Amino acid sequence: MTDSTIISKIWNLANVLRDDGVGYGDYLEQITYLLFLKMADELNKPPYNKGLVFPKLKDVEGNEIADAEICNWETLSNKRGAELEAFYSQLLRTLSTEKGMLGQIFTKSQNKIQDPAKLLKVIDMINREDWNMMGADIKGKIYEGLLQKNAEDTKSGAGQYFTPRALIQTIVACVQPKPMKTIADPACGTGGFFLAAYDWIVENNQLDREEKEFLKNKTFHGNEIVANTRRMCLMNMYLHNIGEIDGESFINPNDALIADDGKRFDYVLANPPFGKKSSMTITNEDGEAEKEDLSYNRQDFWETTSNKQLNFLQHIKTQLKIDGEAAVVLPDNILFEGGAGEEVRKQLMKTADLHTILRLPTGIFYRPGVKANVLFFKNKPASKEAWTKDIWFYDYRTNVHHTLKKKPMQLSDLEEFVKLYNPSNINKREETWSEENEEGRWRKYTYDEIIARDKTSLDIFWLKDKSLTDLDNLPDPDILANEIIENIESGLHSFKEIMETINTPLEN
């Protein structure tokens, strides 16, 4: 069976189940569980003979039942009808109590395919293939396709965990991670940054055995608090040949912002979740759900704030080794917000070399109306003088129009930025903007110019918006309509945040 036939078959079954009310997210979950079991079964047979041990069914207290059946692929694939559905549900509950990657994959797992006949179809489809013999690029392509489809299903909200792959690949092409270095992502979602970094390292280096082993088992370190997203990340990584099926999970389920765990990394690549406030939902005395702002009181932070994005930026700075590098996707408010925002910007420019900011257009994320930027900086040792000397801005927002479906952002759209970024020597750059060429998108501002700005604002634009001056060259009507919808939805979201703030009781 060809690669495209396998992909097509998986998609067709996804659509059949969707008609039964099983969304892409639920389908993706079940595919993850079943693929993991099938691949483990293959590894226990020749030529691998890995000797993976799976538990027997457990009782409600988590103890194995002496004469119960084993929770593995062989037992599951021989079941039929109501017996299949019952065993599958018990298997999921049992495996969720295991340790290591196995337990992480099956954490909070539930059977979402209630029709045993449909469940058997999925099992049979997976059973027909030898997944371990299949190339990592094929397996990865299948799973990444499912993840993207799931992100496009706007009702599920899964899009917030899926960063556009063209953007991730651009960031990695600028940072150019090296072998035998560690890479972290404190909000890793489905693992997009890890996979792009893995591909870059493999494609641009002749790796020896030690380097391959380090890349597979020691390079990547992440946090993801949402169990379903974490399991997808682990499966995505494993299908791309990262990690061991019986090894420890390198994705931590804890909130990365709670504390500094003391670990330091060579690179941090991240797109922290959108949403300005860190909050937790509580039930008040009247039994109503309320959101309470969360502030992380950490000694390593410059500022204590409930702004989630500022907290992630401070945390990422802490995570870096002295000479570590970071590239972080952050919303516009980080560039201009006063108070804590201004102090964080000043401290970042003082203690690190914030050398590049890529300004992104709307219409590229699955959450509408998001205005984001990528901040590139290098950590530095303590110094009396500020480490940031110049900040280079690339404006890929003004007069740029993208939509997720009709005109998604491609890797080729950011080729000019990568070239101008000049990864081989970022100290040798040339502006495309000048007084003679006012349409140049690549412009440098000195540290002194930035510090002199109101609130040390990094929210800088210089290009003229052609839609305001050239009415004969407006974007296509559907792009304009999409931008109007995005702006309205973004405005509504902002109003909701304001209302939540107004309705939050003041602290005594």
Phi and psi in degrees as a GROMACS rama.xvg file:
@    title "Ramachandran Plot"
@    xaxis  label "Phi"
@    yaxis  label "Psi"
@TYPE xy
-75.9949  163.436  THR-2
-56.5487  -48.3234  ASP-3
-64.4565  -31.8065  SER-4
-67.9576  -41.5901  THR-5
-63.2726  -46.301  ILE-6
-60.5447  -45.3527  ILE-7
-60.6371  -40.7847  SER-8
-65.1017  -42.9981  LYS-9
-63.7246  -40.3725  ILE-10
-65.3641  -43.0922  TRP-11
-60.6762  -40.856  ASN-12
-68.2018  -34.3531  LEU-13
-60.3935  -40.7836  ALA-14
-69.9567  -36.5303  ASN-15
-62.2198  -46.4358  VAL-16
-67.6971  -31.9623  LEU-17
-61.84  -36.0127  ARG-18
-63.7271  -24.6865  ASP-19
-89.3517  5.68118  ASP-20
89.8178  9.73428  GLY-21
-93.283  108.081  VAL-22
-70.6478  169.103  GLY-23
-57.653  -39.0939  TYR-24
-61.8924  -45.9079  GLY-25
-64.8728  -41.7806  ASP-26
-62.3052  -43.359  TYR-27
-62.148  -39.861  LEU-28
-57.7907  -51.0332  GLU-29
-64.89  -39.7673  GLN-30
-58.4304  -41.0048  ILE-31
-61.6567  -49.8231  THR-32
-58.6797  -49.5363  TYR-33
-70.3803  -39.7694  LEU-34
-61.0451  -42.9066  LEU-35
-60.3531  -46.1416  PHE-36
-64.3298  -42.27  LEU-37
-65.4258  -43.4057  LYS-38
-68.0417  -34.8972  MET-39
-65.2384  -39.0818  ALA-40
-62.9497  -42.3162  ASP-41
-63.4089  -38.347  GLU-42
-70.4156  -20.3877  LEU-43
-83.4064  -6.24284  ASN-44
-107.453  164.48  LYS-45
-58.6303  146.988  PRO-46
-88.988  4.01918  PRO-47
-80.91  -49.92  TYR-48
47.3221  51.2467  ASN-49
-73.3945  -24.2405  LYS-50
72.1583  33.5117  GLY-51
-68.1251  134.113  LEU-52
-106.89  125.401  VAL-53
-108.985  145.488  PHE-54
-76.3894  164.24  PRO-55
-80.3398  163.946  LYS-56
-53.0856  141.481  LEU-57
-109.127  156.912  LYS-58
-81.6115  -179.111  ASP-59
-64.4395  -19.0578  VAL-60
-90.8571  1.15621  GLU-61
88.1726  15.4926  GLY-62
-101.899  137.738  ASN-63
-64.356  138.104  GLU-64
-86.9532  125.797  ILE-65
-51.2697  -49.9368  ALA-66
-101.518  18.2735  ASP-67
-79.6051  167.164  ALA-68
-79.7664  156.974  GLU-69
-81.8327  140.073  ILE-70
-84.727  71.9322  CYS-71
-134.844  176.567  ASN-72
-62.7852  -41.2746  TRP-73
-58.9775  -46.3387  GLU-74
-64.4858  -46.6957  THR-75
-62.397  -45.7568  LEU-76
-70.976  -11.861  SER-77
-95.374  -0.556058  ASN-78
-86.8823  156.69  LYS-79
-142.248  155.306  ARG-80
59.6617  -143.481  GLY-81
-61.3339  -31.7955  ALA-82
-64.3746  -37.7639  GLU-83
-62.8753  -48.7665  LEU-84
-61.0253  -44.3642  GLU-85
-64.8564  -44.8961  ALA-86
-66.3782  -40.8813  PHE-87
-60.2861  -44.2411  TYR-88
-63.3367  -41.8733  SER-89
-67.6986  -37.9654  GLN-90
-60.6176  -45.7293  LEU-91
-61.0448  -44.5624  LEU-92
-63.8186  -40.2831  ARG-93
-65.5127  -48.6701  THR-94
-67.3404  -24.0989  LEU-95
-67.472  -15.8475  SER-96
-95.9154  0.600849  THR-97
-78.2633  166.959  GLU-98
-95.1533  173.606  LYS-99
66.4618  -156.59  GLY-100
-61.8968  -35.0463  MET-101
-57.1277  -49.7397  LEU-102
-64.1636  -37.9426  GLY-103
-66.2754  -39.6255  GLN-104
-61.9665  -39.3263  ILE-105
-100.733  8.92607  PHE-106
-56.6485  130.278  THR-107
55.0468  29.9235  LYS-108
-76.0298  143.649  SER-109
-142.115  151.343  GLN-110
-80.409  116.945  ASN-111
-102.236  -3.35752  LYS-112
-104.331  94.6138  ILE-113
-77.2448  -20.3863  GLN-114
-86.1852  110.93  ASP-115
-57.6539  -32.8091  PRO-116
-65.0173  -41.1757  ALA-117
-69.8867  -39.5837  LYS-118
-60.7091  -41.7032  LEU-119
-63.5631  -35.2109  LEU-120
-61.5802  -43.3459  LYS-121
-64.8951  -43.9425  VAL-122
-61.0537  -46.0629  ILE-123
-62.8595  -40.7376  ASP-124
-60.3377  -45.1603  MET-125
-69.9492  -34.2402  ILE-126
-67.6089  -25.1757  ASN-127
-75.7639  -16.2  ARG-128
-106.02  148.949  GLU-129
-97.3971  95.8052  ASP-130
-71.1941  -32.6392  TRP-131
-72.5715  -23.2531  ASN-132
-82.4046  -18.2348  MET-133
-74.8486  141.384  MET-134
-61.7368  146.406  GLY-135
-59.977  -31.6815  ALA-136
-65.9589  -35.6887  ASP-137
-72.3355  -49.7866  ILE-138
-58.5835  -44.427  LYS-139
-62.6006  -39.8336  GLY-140
-62.9283  -42.0073  LYS-141
-61.9241  -49.3521  ILE-142
-71.0252  -40.8326  TYR-143
-61.3694  -36.654  GLU-144
-61.9066  -41.5871  GLY-145
-65.0727  -40.6008  LEU-146
-62.711  -41.9784  LEU-147
-66.0218  -42.181  GLN-148
-61.4476  -39.8625  LYS-149
-64.9771  -39.6555  ASN-150
-64.2887  -34.5422  ALA-151
-71.1479  -18.8087  GLU-152
-77.9181  86.3835  ASP-153
-58.4391  -29.64  THR-154
-64.0922  -30.3692  LYS-155
-74.7322  -22.506  SER-156
75.0424  9.02351  GLY-157
-70.6784  -16.3634  ALA-158
-60.2345  -26.266  GLY-159
-67.8481  -16.993  GLN-160
-98.9715  5.75696  TYR-161
-124.008  106.406  PHE-162
-85.7027  135.513  THR-163
-50.2128  128.536  PRO-164
-65.642  -31.1011  ARG-165
-62.8264  -38.135  ALA-166
-68.389  -45.3561  LEU-167
-59.3869  -46.0376  ILE-168
-64.1308  -35.6717  GLN-169
-63.879  -46.1427  THR-170
-60.9147  -45.1751  ILE-171
-64.9154  -37.8651  VAL-172
-63.8382  -27.8163  ALA-173
-79.6828  -44.8814  CYS-174
-74.3265  -35.7663  VAL-175
50.1037  67.3153  GLN-176
-60.2884  146.314  PRO-177
-104.699  156.994  LYS-178
-61.7799  157.096  PRO-179
63.6351  23.713  MET-180
-118.074  153.509  LYS-181
-94.9762  145.833  THR-182
-129.918  128.324  ILE-183
-121.189  153.872  ALA-184
-145.367  107.432  ASP-185
-74.1721  -3.70112  PRO-186
-145.681  70.0872  ALA-187
-80.1613  -7.37165  CYS-188
53.142  -127.746  GLY-189
-93.3609  11.4222  THR-190
89.1498  20.8064  GLY-191
-57.4915  -43.9792  GLY-192
-66.1209  -39.2167  PHE-193
-61.8868  -45.4679  PHE-194
-65.8624  -41.8861  LEU-195
-65.7469  -39.5466  ALA-196
-66.0829  -41.6241  ALA-197
-58.476  -49.1716  TYR-198
-60.7063  -42.1759  ASP-199
-61.7717  -46.7496  TRP-200
-64.0335  -42.3915  ILE-201
-66.2314  -42.9613  VAL-202
-76.5448  -21.4138  GLU-203
-113.223  10.9094  ASN-204
-143.667  147.308  ASN-205
-91.4145  97.7185  GLN-206
-85.215  136.001  LEU-207
-86.5254  -179.641  ASP-208
-60.7264  -43.8914  ARG-209
-62.1273  -42.3025  GLU-210
-66.8654  -37.6315  GLU-211
-65.3384  -41.5479  LYS-212
-66.3772  -41.307  GLU-213
-62.9472  -43.3204  PHE-214
-62.9269  -40.3991  LEU-215
-71.9236  -38.729  LYS-216
-121.288  -11.5985  ASN-217
-129.757  -6.94545  LYS-218
-76.3204  -43.4881  THR-219
-101.891  139.491  PHE-220
-144.437  123.01  HIS-221
-139.789  168.131  GLY-222
-126.936  139.192  ASN-223
-154.402  114.705  GLU-224
-83.3823  -18.5611  ILE-225
-86.3851  116.819  VAL-226
-57.054  -45.1746  ALA-227
-63.6704  -43.4226  ASN-228
-65.984  -39.0542  THR-229
-62.5876  -42.0728  ARG-230
-66.3216  -37.7832  ARG-231
-65.0628  -38.3847  MET-232
-62.9089  -47.9106  CYS-233
-60.6429  -42.3171  LEU-234
-68.5301  -41.5832  MET-235
-58.8249  -44.4878  ASN-236
-64.9161  -45.8893  MET-237
-63.8255  -39.9577  TYR-238
-66.0052  -21.3085  LEU-239
-95.0927  14.0962  HIS-240
74.9273  30.6336  ASN-241
-113.944  126.897  ILE-242
86.7434  167.567  GLY-243
-112.829  145.099  GLU-244
-63.8212  -27.4955  ILE-245
-110.586  16.1411  ASP-246
-91.1546  -178.953  GLY-247
-78.2545  149.128  GLU-248
-74.5397  134.462  SER-249
-98.0176  8.95313  PHE-250
-108.898  113.142  ILE-251
-81.3419  133.052  ASN-252
-80.3048  -3.3896  PRO-253
-83.5469  156.142  ASN-254
-66.2731  117.288  ASP-255
-61.7328  -25.2311  ALA-256
-82.0893  -13.0224  LEU-257
-59.1433  -44.4503  ILE-258
-157.484  162.675  ALA-259
-85.2255  114.981  ASP-260
-83.5276  1.67051  ASP-261
86.7691  -9.09889  GLY-262
-80.5018  141.233  LYS-263
-125.704  144.983  ARG-264
-129.531  157.564  PHE-265
-75.2132  -36.4024  ASP-266
-135.599  142.596  TYR-267
-125.904  118.781  VAL-268
-119.596  123.288  LEU-269
-155.704  152.112  ALA-270
-130.819  83.2282  ASN-271
-57.6495  152.927  PRO-272
-57.7731  140.704  PRO-273
-69.1873  157.545  PHE-274
120.233  122.415  GLY-275
-73.7288  -36.9951  LYS-276
-99.7289  143.35  LYS-277
-90.4923  126.909  SER-278
-147.924  161.885  SER-279
-129.726  146.196  MET-280
-90.4855  128.641  THR-281
-124.963  164.497  ILE-282
-105.895  123.512  THR-283
-82.4085  -176.417  ASN-284
-63.1423  -25.3038  GLU-285
-88.6355  5.95156  ASP-286
78.4788  14.7269  GLY-287
-97.6364  147.818  GLU-288
-78.4454  131.361  ALA-289
-131.46  151.864  GLU-290
-101.753  132.179  LYS-291
-115.325  128.847  GLU-292
-62.7633  140.877  ASP-293
-109.592  124.845  LEU-294
-115.277  135.332  SER-295
-97.8719  113.477  TYR-296
-91.9637  91.2697  ASN-297
-121.296  136.644  ARG-298
-66.4401  -25.8277  GLN-299
-83.3466  -6.13579  ASP-300
-87.4049  143.294  PHE-301
-73.1618  -36.331  TRP-302
-133.683  140.753  GLU-303
-94.6069  119.285  THR-304
-151.422  157.032  THR-305
-91.3335  1.86865  SER-306
-73.8598  109.126  ASN-307
-57.707  -40.9939  LYS-308
-66.8408  -41.7734  GLN-309
-63.8118  -37.0648  LEU-310
-65.9827  -41.5468  ASN-311
-64.7281  -40.7151  PHE-312
-61.8822  -43.7761  LEU-313
-65.5195  -40.8262  GLN-314
-63.5835  -42.5336  HIS-315
-63.3918  -40.0144  ILE-316
-58.9879  -42.5195  LYS-317
-62.9916  -38.1374  THR-318
-67.88  -20.9657  GLN-319
-77.8079  141.196  LEU-320
-64.6784  168.477  LYS-321
-52.612  -39.9422  ILE-322
-106.594  20.08  ASP-323
-71.7943  159.189  GLY-324
-120.01  147.348  GLU-325
-134.472  148.127  ALA-326
-137.261  118.743  ALA-327
-131.129  130.854  VAL-328
-85.6597  121.992  VAL-329
-138.766  148.913  LEU-330
-74.4474  166.73  PRO-331
-56.7734  -33.3158  ASP-332
-59.6212  -25.773  ASN-333
-65.7161  -26.5277  ILE-334
-81.8899  -25.1322  LEU-335
-127.391  -12.6627  PHE-336
-61.3553  138.901  GLU-337
-82.9163  -169.865  GLY-338
63.6954  -120.811  GLY-339
-59.8927  -37.1117  ALA-340
-60.9598  -44.4541  GLY-341
-63.3817  -42.7148  GLU-342
-66.1768  -40.2021  GLU-343
-63.3296  -41.8748  VAL-344
-62.0447  -44.8717  ARG-345
-61.5226  -44.9118  LYS-346
-68.0937  -37.1466  GLN-347
-64.0476  -44.5968  LEU-348
-67.8574  -28.1434  MET-349
-77.679  -43.7485  LYS-350
-96.0458  -9.5826  THR-351
-137.836  167.223  ALA-352
-98.7106  94.9895  ASP-353
-81.978  96.0375  LEU-354
-101.929  -19.5119  HIS-355
-146.575  140.323  THR-356
-131.876  122.09  ILE-357
-99.6085  117.461  LEU-358
-91.2518  121.095  ARG-359
-97.6567  151.843  LEU-360
-82.0426  166.01  PRO-361
-78.4634  170.606  THR-362
85.1815  9.0694  GLY-363
-111.696  -14.5373  ILE-364
-103.327  159.445  PHE-365
-78.8576  -13.661  TYR-366
-94.2868  122.934  ARG-367
-67.9301  148.561  PRO-368
76.2068  5.77802  GLY-369
-70.6373  127.663  VAL-370
-110.872  111.641  LYS-371
-129.467  168.763  ALA-372
-142.618  159  ASN-373
-111.854  122.887  VAL-374
-99.5918  123.916  LEU-375
-108.868  125.107  PHE-376
-148.876  156.595  PHE-377
-114.836  134.248  LYS-378
-73.8596  152.775  ASN-379
-141.433  159.569  LYS-380
-71.1761  168.083  PRO-381
-59.5219  141.034  ALA-382
-155.721  150.946  SER-383
-72.8781  -34.1959  LYS-384
-89.0029  147.923  GLU-385
-66.2036  136.213  ALA-386
-75.1193  -29.8479  TRP-387
-75.5681  122.883  THR-388
-106.005  -46.4003  LYS-389
-136.552  145.33  ASP-390
-117.061  124.978  ILE-391
-96.2024  127.125  TRP-392
-109.107  136.059  PHE-393
-119.323  113.794  TYR-394
-89.1956  94.865  ASP-395
-105.09  38.3677  TYR-396
-121.509  -50.3114  ARG-397
-61.1204  127.124  THR-398
62.8755  21.464  ASN-399
-111.783  131.409  VAL-400
-130.009  118.959  HIS-401
-129.311  149.769  HIS-402
-131.544  153.23  THR-403
-64.1861  -36.1321  LEU-404
-96.2228  -51.0158  LYS-405
-85.676  -32.2184  LYS-406
-143.127  66.739  LYS-407
-68.6776  152.88  PRO-408
-69.3545  131.883  MET-409
-107.84  162.196  GLN-410
-58.1413  -36.8874  LEU-411
-64.2596  -25.5723  SER-412
-64.688  -25.0234  ASP-413
-109.683  14.0975  LEU-414
-60.0991  -41.9553  GLU-415
-61.6976  -40.9293  GLU-416
-61.0126  -46.5279  PHE-417
-60.4268  -41.8559  VAL-418
-63.1451  -45.3121  LYS-419
-71.1922  -31.8921  LEU-420
-58.9654  -33.922  TYR-421
57.0198  66.358  ASN-422
-56.8713  -30.7773  PRO-423
-69.3046  -26.4503  SER-424
-160.089  90.0246  ASN-425
-71.2153  -7.5712  ILE-426
-82.6628  -9.46617  ASN-427
-115.573  86.9294  LYS-428
-127.026  153.141  ARG-429
-130.215  131.2  GLU-430
-66.087  143.563  GLU-431
-95.0047  -17.3843  THR-432
-84.5434  142.146  TRP-433
-156.962  171.883  SER-434
-64.7056  -24.6542  GLU-435
-84.2728  -28.3368  GLU-436
-121.971  81.4047  ASN-437
-75.4837  -3.73278  GLU-438
-97.3586  4.99181  GLU-439
-65.252  133.862  GLY-440
-89.221  -8.36758  ARG-441
-114.206  111.893  TRP-442
-140.532  144.532  ARG-443
-106.045  138.327  LYS-444
-124.011  137.287  TYR-445
-79.4503  161.872  THR-446
-57.4444  -43.0064  TYR-447
-64.0023  -38.4057  ASP-448
-63.8127  -40.5736  GLU-449
-67.8476  -47.2019  ILE-450
-60.596  -30.8669  ILE-451
-76.8482  -13.1835  ALA-452
-75.4832  152.335  ARG-453
-56.7076  127.275  ASP-454
58.1654  22.3288  LYS-455
52.1349  43.3423  THR-456
-69.11  134.432  SER-457
-103.996  9.53017  LEU-458
-83.5337  82.3484  ASP-459
-117.772  131.221  ILE-460
-135.123  148.919  PHE-461
-136.313  -17.5012  TRP-462
-75.9914  147.134  LEU-463
-81.8291  135.612  LYS-464
-76.2326  110.322  ASP-465
-66.4237  -24.8923  LYS-466
-68.1769  -18.2836  SER-467
-89.3011  -20.5977  LEU-468
-116.475  -24.9531  THR-469
-121.198  86.7709  ASP-470
-71.1543  -13.1613  LEU-471
-83.2801  -13.0136  ASP-472
-122.642  44.139  ASN-473
-71.7068  154.215  LEU-474
-62.0901  167.288  PRO-475
-56.7636  149.082  ASP-476
-54.6597  -38.36  PRO-477
-68.2528  -33.0324  ASP-478
-69.0506  -42.8331  ILE-479
-60.3739  -44.6713  LEU-480
-60.9504  -42.9427  ALA-481
-62.9787  -39.5808  ASN-482
-66.4616  -37.868  GLU-483
-63.1917  -45.7756  ILE-484
-60.5034  -44.9224  ILE-485
-60.0112  -44.0186  GLU-486
-63.8973  -40.4864  ASN-487
-64.4763  -46.5398  ILE-488
-64.2477  -39.6621  GLU-489
-64.1867  -41.6375  SER-490
-62.3278  -42.6511  GLY-491
-60.9251  -41.9586  LEU-492
-63.0538  -41.3016  HIS-493
-63.3476  -41.6307  SER-494
-61.5136  -39.5484  PHE-495
-62.429  -41.3726  LYS-496
-62.9301  -40.4714  GLU-497
-63.9512  -43.9407  ILE-498
-62.925  -39.5047  MET-499
-62.6915  -38.742  GLU-500
-65.7803  -43.7758  THR-501
-63.4127  -37.8794  ILE-502
-82.8804  -6.18065  ASN-503
-77.0576  125.115  THR-504
-62.0788  141.052  PRO-505
-69.6763  144.217  LEU-506
-73.4991  146.486  GLU-507
